[in-house]
């Protein structure tokens, strides 16, 4: 068969895309090799109860029939990949080898598969645009998603919370809108959640406290507001908690002192107020404590002297007062001055004094305030 045949298009972004294509025989059925596209406004309704044809707008790649053009994975999973390709501007990706071109979706660039289907999508730094479609949830075997450093926008689909096998969700540096779906608290196998610099707003869902396997939580550099949920203190496996550079308020939950595996705690550059909880002194594995640029007040708790693993601490630009207890002052003195990000920094707390006669010395490198360290005597 040769000649030109009309193809019904699909409904995308309020537009019906109609295509006329010339066909030629390929490995199975018919594949589009040249396409003419015309766009018209979408109708307000589709009569007869018939759904629009679910095919992707893929330019010269044409349509992809998951039932006829491949048998490597379930049709529902293939359809999800095709929808993902269309929704994220696949024809403009930096790398898209194989997508809608071969009969083996598991060989498509960035797709990983296991015996039971798709297990991973890794497309960071790949010029993805558009939105993250909810159909990704139709890939139940997913364990890893990395779409970081792209230009994805729109809301995060709450349907992703149904991915019961997901271990890692990395969406850093995109342009999402709206809040973090509370359904993400259902991701019981999740060990890594990276959503820094994504434009998220609203409150941190308390449901994240159910993620008992979570080791890394990165929500920094967003527009999150409200209080830090005390439920985060239930994350017994957590090693890194990054909430810096948001608009968080209220006090630091004492429950964070229950995070026995925690090594990094960054709550800096928010609007946190009140006292530093004594319970933070129970974080025996803590290596980094950044609380600077908040509105914390009161004294430095003596319990911080128990943080024997600490090698970086920053408390500057708060309203702390009183004398730093001697055990804490001795600990702060032991912090390496040349450590990354300034070692021990407690300057710009006008009412704060070091105990035991210890003084500050000026930072040599950039002259930015004062730093804990030598000399020991007045």
C-alpha positions in Angstrom: 0.0 0.0 0.0 1.3 3.4 -0.9 -0.1 6.9 -1.0 -1.2 9.5 1.5 -3.5 8.7 4.4 -5.0 10.9 7.0 -4.2 10.2 10.7 -6.4 11.4 13.5 -4.2 13.4 15.9 -4.3 13.7 19.6 -5.5 16.2 22.1 -2.6 18.1 23.6 -2.5 21.4 25.4 -6.0 22.4 24.2 -5.1 21.7 20.5 -6.1 18.8 18.3 -3.1 17.9 16.1 -4.1 16.4 12.7 -1.6 14.7 10.6 -1.3 13.5 7.1 1.4 11.0 6.5 2.9 8.9 3.8 3.4 5.3 4.9 5.9 2.6 4.1 6.4 -1.0 5.4 8.8 -1.4 8.3 9.6 -4.3 10.7 5.9 -4.5 11.8 2.9 -2.8 10.2 3.2 0.7 9.0 5.5 3.4 10.2 5.3 7.1 9.4 8.3 8.4 7.5 7.0 11.9 6.5 4.5 13.9 8.3 2.5 17.0 7.6 1.0 18.7 10.7 -1.9 21.0 11.0 -3.3 22.4 14.3 -6.8 23.4 15.1 -8.5 24.3 18.4 -9.8 21.4 20.4 -13.5 20.9 20.7 -15.2 21.5 24.0 -16.3 17.9 24.1 -15.9 14.6 22.3 -19.2 13.2 21.2 -20.3 9.6 21.3 -18.3 8.9 24.4 -15.2 8.1 22.4 -11.8 9.0 23.8 -9.2 10.8 21.6 -6.6 8.7 20.0 -3.7 8.3 22.5 -0.7 8.7 20.2 2.3 10.9 20.7 3.2 14.0 18.7 6.6 13.0 17.6 7.3 14.9 14.4 9.2 12.7 11.9 9.0 9.7 14.2 5.3 9.5 13.7 3.0 7.4 15.9 4.1 4.4 17.9 1.6 1.5 18.4 2.7 -0.2 21.6 0.5 -3.2 20.9 1.9 -3.8 17.4 5.3 -2.2 17.3 6.9 -3.9 20.4 6.5 -6.9 22.7 9.4 -6.3 25.1 7.3 -4.8 27.9 3.7 -4.6 28.8 1.6 -2.4 26.6 0.5 -0.2 29.5 4.2 0.5 30.3 5.0 1.2 26.7 2.0 3.6 26.5 3.3 5.4 29.6 6.7 5.9 28.0 5.2 7.2 24.8 3.0 9.7 26.8 6.1 10.7 28.8 8.0 11.4 25.6 5.3 13.6 24.2 4.6 15.5 27.5 8.3 16.3 28.0 9.1 17.5 24.5 11.0 14.4 23.4 11.7 15.6 19.9 13.8 18.4 21.4 15.7 16.3 23.9 19.5 16.5 23.7 19.6 12.7 23.4 16.7 10.5 22.5 18.2 7.6 20.6 15.8 4.7 20.1 12.7 6.4 21.4 9.7 5.4 19.3 12.1 4.1 16.7 12.9 0.6 17.7 10.9 -2.4 18.9 12.9 -2.6 22.2 11.8 0.2 24.6 14.4 -1.2 27.1 17.1 0.0 24.8 15.7 3.6 24.5 18.1 6.2 25.8 17.8 6.5 29.6 15.4 3.6 30.1 16.4 0.7 32.3 14.5 -2.6 32.6 14.5 -5.7 34.7 12.8 -9.0 34.3 9.4 -7.6 35.0 9.5 -4.3 33.0 10.8 -0.8 33.3 12.8 -0.1 36.5 14.5 3.2 35.8 14.3 6.5 33.9 17.6 8.5 33.9 17.4 11.6 31.7 19.2 14.3 33.7 20.7 17.3 31.7 18.7 16.3 28.7 16.6 19.4 27.9 13.3 18.0 29.0 10.4 20.6 28.9 6.7 20.5 29.5 5.2 18.6 32.4 5.8 15.4 34.2 2.7 13.2 33.3 0.8 11.2 35.8 1.1 8.2 33.5 4.6 7.6 34.9 2.7 5.9 37.7 1.8 3.2 35.2 5.4 2.0 35.5 4.9 0.0 38.8 8.4 -1.5 38.7 10.2 1.8 38.8 13.0 1.9 41.3 14.9 5.0 40.1 13.8 8.3 38.5 16.4 11.0 37.7 15.1 13.9 35.7 17.3 16.6 37.3 18.7 19.7 35.6 16.0 20.0 33.0 13.1 22.6 32.4 10.1 20.6 33.6 7.2 22.7 34.9 3.7 22.3 36.1 2.6 20.4 39.3 4.2 17.2 40.6 1.6 14.5 40.0 0.4 13.0 43.2 0.0 9.7 41.4 3.8 9.2 41.7 3.0 8.3 45.4 1.7 4.9 44.2 5.2 3.7 43.0 5.6 1.2 45.7 9.1 0.1 44.5 10.7 3.5 44.1 14.0 3.9 45.9 15.3 7.2 44.4 13.4 10.2 43.1 15.7 13.0 41.9 14.1 16.0 40.3 16.6 18.7 41.3 16.7 22.0 39.4 13.4 22.1 37.5 10.6 24.6 37.5 7.6 22.9 39.1 4.8 24.8 40.7 2.5 24.1 43.6 3.3 22.0 46.7 4.9 18.7 47.5 2.1 16.1 47.3 1.4 14.4 50.6 1.0 11.2 48.7 4.8 11.0 48.4 4.6 9.8 52.0 3.4 6.5 50.6 6.7 5.7 48.9 7.7 3.2 51.6 10.9 2.0 49.8 12.3 5.5 49.1 15.9 6.1 50.3 16.6 9.3 48.4 14.3 12.3 47.7 16.0 15.2 46.0 13.7 18.2 45.2 16.1 21.1 45.7 15.7 24.1 43.5 12.4 23.1 42.0 10.1 26.0 42.8 8.0 24.1 45.3 5.7 26.2 47.6 3.5 25.5 50.6 4.2 23.3 53.6 6.3 20.2 54.0 3.9 17.3 54.3 3.9 15.6 57.6 3.4 12.3 55.7 7.1 12.4 54.8 7.7 11.2 58.4 6.5 7.7 57.2 9.5 7.2 54.9 11.3 5.0 57.3 14.0 4.0 54.8 14.8 7.5 53.7 18.5 8.4 54.0 18.6 11.7 52.1 16.0 14.5 52.0 16.9 17.5 49.9 14.3 20.3 49.8 16.6 23.3 49.8 16.3 26.5 47.8 12.6 26.5 47.3 9.7 28.6 48.7 8.5 26.2 51.4 6.9 27.8 54.4 5.3 27.0 57.7 6.8 24.9 60.5 9.1 21.9 60.1 6.9 18.9 60.8 7.9 17.2 64.0 7.1 13.9 62.2 10.5 14.2 60.4 11.9 13.0 63.7 10.6 9.6 62.9 13.1 9.2 60.0 15.5 6.9 61.8 17.6 6.1 58.7 18.0 9.7 57.7 21.7 10.8 57.2 21.2 14.1 55.4 18.5 16.7 56.0 18.6 19.7 53.8 15.9 22.3 54.3 18.1 25.4 53.9 17.1 28.6 51.9 13.3 28.4 52.3 10.8 30.4 54.2 10.3 28.0 57.1 9.2 29.5 60.4 8.4 28.4 63.9 10.9 26.6 66.1 13.3 23.7 65.5 11.3 20.5 66.5 13.0 18.8 69.4 12.0 15.5 67.7 15.0 16.0 65.3 17.2 14.9 68.2 15.9 11.4 67.6 17.6 11.2 64.2 20.4 8.9 65.4 21.9 8.3 61.9 22.0 12.0 60.9 25.3 13.3 59.7 24.3 16.6 58.0 21.7 19.0 59.3 21.1 22.2 57.3 18.3 24.5 58.5 20.1 27.7 57.6 18.7 30.8 55.8 15.1 30.4 57.0 12.9 32.3 59.5 13.3 29.8 62.4 12.9 31.3 65.9 13.2 30.2 69.5 15.9 28.2 71.2 18.2 25.6 69.8 16.8 22.3 71.2 18.9 20.6 73.8 18.0 17.3 72.1 20.3 18.1 69.1 23.1 17.1 71.5 22.0 13.5 71.1 23.0 13.4 67.4 26.3 11.6 68.0 27.1 11.1 64.4 26.5 14.7 63.3 29.3 16.1 61.3 27.7 19.3 60.0 25.3 21.7 61.8 24.3 24.8 59.9 21.7 27.0 61.7 22.9 30.4 60.5 20.8 33.3 59.2 17.6 32.6 61.2 16.1 34.3 64.3 17.2 31.8 66.9 17.5 33.2 70.4 18.6 32.2 73.9 21.9 30.5 74.7 23.8 27.7 73.0 22.8 24.5 74.8 25.6 22.7 76.6 24.5 19.4 75.1 26.1 20.4 71.8 29.4 19.6 73.5 28.5 15.9 73.0 28.7 16.2 69.2 32.2 14.7 69.1 31.9 14.0 65.3 31.2 17.6 64.5 33.7 19.3 62.1 31.5 22.1 60.7 29.1 24.4 62.6 27.6 27.7 61.7 25.5 29.8 64.0 26.1 33.3 62.8 23.5 35.9 62.1 21.0 34.9 64.8 20.0 36.5 68.1 21.9 34.1 70.4 23.1 35.4 73.7 24.9 34.5 76.9 28.2 32.6 77.2 28.9 29.5 75.1 29.3 26.7 77.7 32.9 25.6 78.1 32.4 22.0 76.7 30.9 23.6 73.6 33.5 26.2 73.4 36.2 23.5 73.5 34.4 21.5 70.9 34.1 24.6 68.6 37.8 25.3 69.1 38.6 21.8 67.9 36.7 22.3 64.6 39.1 22.7 61.8 39.4 26.4 60.8 40.2 25.5 57.2 37.2 23.2 56.8 35.0 23.8 53.8 32.4 26.5 54.3 34.3 28.1 57.1 34.6 25.5 59.9 33.1 27.0 63.1 31.4 30.3 62.6 29.3 32.0 65.3 29.8 35.7 64.6 27.1 38.3 64.3 25.4 37.2 67.5 25.9 40.5 69.4 25.1 39.1 72.9 27.1 35.8 72.5 30.5 35.2 74.3 32.8 32.2 74.2 33.4 30.4 77.5 36.7 29.5 79.0 38.5 32.6 77.9 38.6 31.4 74.3 38.6 34.0 71.6 37.7 34.2 67.9 40.2 35.0 65.2 39.4 36.7 61.9 39.0 34.6 58.8 42.1 35.1 56.7 40.7 34.2 53.3 37.9 36.7 52.8 37.7 38.7 56.0 34.0 37.7 56.5 33.4 38.0 60.2 35.0 35.8 62.9 35.6 32.2 63.3 36.2 29.8 66.3 39.7 28.8 66.9 43.1 30.0 68.2 44.3 31.8 70.2 43.3 29.9 73.4 44.3 32.7 75.8 43.0 36.3 76.1 
